[in-house]
Amino acid sequence: MQASTLLKSGVIGAMTTLALSISSWAHAQQEWKFQINVNAGDDQYKIAQQWAEDVAQRSNGEITIELLPSSAIVGNNETLDAVGAGILQGHITDPSYFAGKNPAFAVYGNMVGAWSDPYQFLGYMRNAGGEDRYNALVEPYNVHLIRAGAMIPEALVSKRKIETMEDFKGLKIRAPEGMVSNIFQLAGAAPVNLPTSEVYTALEKGVIDAADYTVFATNYTQGYHRFAPYAIYPGFHSMPMMAVSLNKDIWDELSPDDQQMLRDSIDDFVDHLYQQLTEADQEQVEIAKQDGVKFSTLSPDELKKFRATAQSEWENWRDKSPQAKEAVDSMIQYLKDQDLL
């Protein structure tokens, strides 16, 4: 009887050890594919690669992330479904790509004119319920937002100096269709929808007076200053969100320690991204000054005027879905609480 009991105990003990070993082995085999919405040569891609390496180091090699460039597996507007289905394990992207599923994605992705600094937006997302609201939006797709990030504000290059709202009146400005184009029109400008490949020629030929297209470092290296020697810097009008998300089933299976490790790693990634992109912009700004480019920015009072103008367009978006309404209302309240509106 005693021998039988000992035998059973031994078998149970061995099975427990084996189960723990299998569990440990399975945990050690976390290999994730993350797709990002930029090309492999972009600075954002390189900095995201450093984040992937940081996660491997923080997890002692138990979690490895293979970072894939834009459209490597699926199109940028398909990564939400791909992550939910497990085709990808995660993505780093601008939620605006999914506006066709719910207009709220466009509001989170880039509520034009709302934010003039990444940490204004991150304050809303981290401290005012933004991340929880966003997860209520994405979790039905079996996706979980680990942490929100943000790009630096985009610049605006122009043939004439822009310092006040009055300066936008009659300005022929290249702007993508949608919220940004509508807001510039409300400000008195004349938006022109052009592909990015035509911006240089349009400035050269006078088809446009100004261009809304990405960060200043890129604007300068593209040579826009030859025909548009003025720039609003730092930018104020457009600042895309960067959603770092994981398949929800995988997220739910992670230990609380690993979940917190990922949040912390992304916070450091976001800080590093901001520092690196800002430094790259500032380096180009100093070079551009020597090239004769003149810089200006909008004062806090003028920024408030721009946000007040933008608010009527925000109101249009709040009516597009219950989640969009919740996003717009909570962002407006946050801006008022921070004396930004």
C-alpha positions in Angstrom: 0.0 0.0 0.0 2.8 2.3 1.0 4.8 1.4 -2.1 1.8 2.0 -4.3 1.2 5.4 -2.7 4.9 6.2 -3.2 4.6 5.1 -6.8 1.6 7.2 -7.4 3.2 10.2 -5.8 6.3 9.7 -7.9 4.2 9.5 -11.1 2.2 12.6 -10.1 5.4 14.4 -9.2 7.0 13.5 -12.5 3.9 14.5 -14.4 3.8 17.8 -12.6 7.5 18.4 -13.4 6.9 17.5 -17.0 3.9 19.9 -17.2 5.9 22.7 -15.7 8.7 22.0 -18.1 6.3 22.1 -21.0 4.8 25.3 -19.7 8.2 26.8 -19.3 9.3 25.6 -22.8 6.1 27.0 -24.3 6.7 30.4 -22.6 10.3 30.4 -23.8 9.1 30.0 -27.4 7.2 33.3 -27.7 8.1 34.3 -31.3 6.0 37.2 -32.6 5.7 38.8 -36.0 4.9 42.6 -35.8 4.2 44.6 -38.9 4.8 48.3 -38.9 3.3 50.8 -41.3 6.5 52.4 -42.6 9.3 51.2 -45.0 12.4 49.4 -43.8 14.7 52.4 -44.4 12.7 54.9 -42.3 14.0 56.1 -39.0 10.8 54.9 -37.3 11.5 51.4 -38.5 15.1 51.4 -37.2 14.0 52.7 -33.8 11.2 50.1 -33.7 13.8 47.4 -34.4 15.7 48.6 -31.3 12.5 48.2 -29.3 12.2 44.6 -30.5 15.7 43.9 -29.3 15.0 45.6 -26.0 12.0 43.3 -25.4 14.2 40.2 -26.1 16.7 41.5 -23.5 14.1 42.4 -20.9 12.5 39.0 -21.2 15.8 37.2 -21.1 15.2 35.9 -24.6 11.8 34.4 -23.8 10.0 36.9 -26.2 11.4 37.6 -29.6 9.9 40.0 -32.1 10.5 39.9 -35.8 9.7 43.4 -37.2 8.3 43.5 -40.7 8.0 46.6 -42.9 4.9 48.0 -44.4 2.8 45.5 -46.5 5.3 42.7 -45.9 2.4 40.2 -45.0 -0.8 42.3 -45.5 -1.7 45.8 -46.5 -1.6 48.6 -43.9 -5.4 48.6 -43.7 -5.5 44.9 -43.1 -3.2 44.5 -40.1 -6.1 44.8 -37.5 -7.8 41.7 -38.9 -4.4 39.9 -39.4 -3.4 40.5 -35.8 -6.9 39.4 -34.6 -6.6 36.2 -36.7 -3.1 35.4 -35.5 -1.6 35.8 -39.0 0.5 38.5 -37.4 0.9 38.6 -33.6 1.1 42.4 -33.4 1.3 45.7 -35.3 2.7 49.2 -34.9 0.5 51.5 -36.9 -1.7 54.5 -37.3 -5.3 53.5 -36.5 -6.6 55.8 -39.2 -6.1 52.9 -41.6 -9.1 51.3 -40.0 -11.5 54.2 -40.3 -13.6 52.2 -42.7 -14.4 49.8 -39.9 -15.3 52.6 -37.5 -14.8 56.3 -37.8 -13.5 56.4 -34.2 -10.2 54.9 -35.5 -9.7 58.2 -37.5 -10.4 60.3 -34.4 -7.8 58.4 -32.3 -5.4 58.1 -35.2 -5.2 61.9 -35.9 -7.7 64.4 -34.5 -6.3 67.2 -36.6 -5.4 70.4 -34.8 -6.0 68.9 -31.3 -2.4 68.1 -30.3 0.8 70.2 -30.8 3.0 67.9 -28.8 3.0 64.1 -28.4 2.9 64.2 -24.7 -0.4 66.2 -24.8 -1.9 63.3 -26.6 -0.2 60.7 -24.5 -1.5 62.4 -21.3 -5.0 61.9 -22.6 -4.4 58.3 -23.6 -2.6 57.2 -20.4 -4.2 59.4 -17.8 -7.6 60.3 -19.0 -9.0 56.9 -20.1 -8.0 57.1 -23.7 -6.3 53.7 -23.8 -9.3 52.0 -22.1 -11.7 53.6 -24.6 -9.4 52.5 -27.5 -9.3 48.9 -26.2 -13.1 48.9 -26.0 -12.9 49.7 -29.7 -10.3 47.1 -30.8 -10.8 44.2 -28.4 -13.9 42.9 -30.4 -11.4 42.3 -33.2 -9.3 40.2 -30.8 -6.6 42.8 -30.6 -5.3 44.6 -27.4 -3.5 47.9 -27.4 -0.5 47.4 -25.2 0.4 51.1 -25.2 -0.2 54.2 -27.2 2.6 56.2 -28.8 2.7 59.2 -31.1 4.8 60.6 -33.9 6.2 64.2 -33.7 4.0 66.9 -35.2 4.2 67.3 -38.9 5.7 70.5 -40.4 4.1 72.9 -42.9 6.2 74.4 -45.6 5.0 77.5 -47.4 5.9 80.2 -50.0 4.9 82.8 -47.4 5.3 83.3 -43.6 2.5 81.9 -41.5 2.1 83.2 -37.9 -1.6 83.8 -37.4 -4.9 82.3 -38.5 -5.3 85.2 -40.9 -2.3 84.0 -42.8 -4.1 80.9 -43.9 -6.7 82.8 -45.9 -6.5 82.1 -49.6 -3.4 79.8 -49.1 -3.4 77.0 -51.7 -2.2 74.1 -49.6 -1.6 70.5 -50.5 -3.5 68.4 -47.9 -4.9 64.9 -48.0 -8.6 64.5 -48.2 -10.6 64.1 -45.1 -10.4 65.8 -41.7 -7.2 67.7 -42.4 -8.4 69.1 -45.7 -11.8 70.1 -44.3 -10.1 71.9 -41.3 -7.8 73.9 -43.5 -10.8 75.0 -45.6 -12.6 76.1 -42.5 -9.4 78.2 -41.7 -9.8 80.0 -45.0 -7.2 78.1 -47.0 -7.8 76.4 -50.4 -6.9 72.8 -50.0 -5.5 70.9 -53.0 -5.5 67.0 -53.0 -2.2 65.8 -54.6 -0.2 62.6 -54.2 3.0 63.1 -52.3 5.0 62.4 -55.5 3.7 65.6 -57.0 4.3 68.0 -54.2 7.8 69.2 -55.4 6.5 69.9 -58.9 3.4 71.6 -57.7 5.4 74.0 -55.5 7.8 74.6 -58.4 5.0 75.5 -60.8 2.9 77.5 -58.3 0.0 75.1 -58.3 0.2 75.2 -54.5 1.6 77.8 -52.0 2.1 75.4 -49.1 2.3 71.7 -48.4 1.2 69.5 -45.5 3.4 66.4 -45.8 5.2 64.7 -43.0 8.0 66.0 -40.8 10.4 68.8 -41.6 13.5 66.6 -42.0 11.8 64.8 -44.9 10.4 68.1 -46.4 13.9 69.5 -46.5 15.7 66.5 -47.9 13.0 66.4 -50.7 14.1 70.0 -51.6 10.8 71.7 -51.0 12.6 74.7 -49.5 13.8 75.7 -53.0 10.2 76.9 -53.8 8.7 77.2 -50.2 11.4 79.0 -48.1 9.1 79.3 -45.0 8.2 76.6 -42.5 6.0 76.3 -39.5 8.2 74.4 -37.0 7.5 72.8 -34.6 4.4 71.6 -36.4 1.0 72.0 -34.8 -1.8 70.6 -36.9 -1.2 66.9 -37.6 0.3 64.3 -35.3 -0.6 60.6 -35.9 -1.1 58.1 -33.1 1.2 55.0 -33.1 -0.7 52.0 -31.8 1.4 49.1 -30.5 -1.0 46.2 -30.3 -0.9 42.5 -29.7 -3.3 39.6 -30.4 -5.7 39.6 -27.4 -5.5 35.8 -26.9 -1.7 36.1 -26.5 -2.0 39.1 -24.3 -4.4 37.4 -22.0 -2.1 34.5 -21.5 0.9 36.6 -20.5 1.8 37.0 -16.9 1.2 40.3 -15.2 4.9 40.8 -15.0 5.4 40.3 -18.8 2.4 42.6 -19.5 4.0 45.3 -17.4 7.4 44.7 -19.0 5.9 45.3 -22.4 4.2 48.5 -21.3 7.4 49.8 -19.8 9.4 48.9 -22.9 6.9 50.7 -25.2 7.1 53.8 -23.0 10.9 53.8 -23.4 10.4 53.2 -27.2 8.1 56.2 -27.5 10.5 58.4 -25.6 13.4 57.3 -27.8 11.3 57.8 -31.0 10.4 61.3 -29.9 14.0 62.2 -29.1 15.5 60.7 -32.3 13.0 62.2 -34.7 13.2 65.6 -32.9 17.0 65.5 -33.1 16.8 64.6 -36.8 14.4 67.5 -37.4 16.5 69.9 -35.5 19.6 69.0 -37.3 17.9 69.6 -40.6 16.5 72.9 -39.2 20.0 74.2 -38.5 21.2 73.2 -42.0 18.0 74.8 -43.5 18.6 78.1 -41.7 22.0 78.4 -43.4 20.2 77.7 -46.6 17.9 80.7 -46.1 14.8 78.9 -44.8 12.8 81.0 -42.3 10.9 79.4 -39.5 7.8 80.5 -37.6 5.2 79.0 -35.3 1.8 79.8 -34.0 1.5 81.3 -30.5 -0.6 79.5 -27.8 -3.4 82.0 -28.5 -3.3 81.3 -32.2 -3.3 77.6 -31.6 -6.4 78.0 -29.5 -8.0 79.8 -32.4 -7.0 77.0 -34.8 -8.5 74.4 -32.4 -11.7 76.4 -32.1 -11.9 76.4 -35.9 -11.2 72.7 -36.1 -13.9 71.9 -33.5 -16.7 72.2 -36.1 -15.1 69.5 -38.1 -14.6 67.4 -35.0 -18.3 67.7 -34.4 -19.0 66.2 -37.8 -16.9 63.2 -36.8 -18.5 62.7 -33.4 -21.8 62.0 -35.2 -20.4 59.1 -37.3 -20.5 56.4 -34.6 -21.1 56.1 -30.8 -17.4 55.3 -30.3 -16.4 58.4 -32.4 -18.7 60.5 -30.2 -17.1 59.2 -27.1 -13.6 59.8 -28.4 -14.3 63.4 -29.6 -16.2 64.4 -26.4 -13.5 63.0 -24.1 -10.7 64.6 -26.1 -12.4 68.0 -26.1 -13.0 67.8 -22.4 -9.3 66.9 -21.8 -8.2 69.8 -24.0 -10.4 72.2 -21.9 -9.2 70.7 -18.7 -5.6 71.4 -19.8 -6.4 74.9 -21.0 -5.6 74.0 -24.5 -9.0 74.8 -25.9 
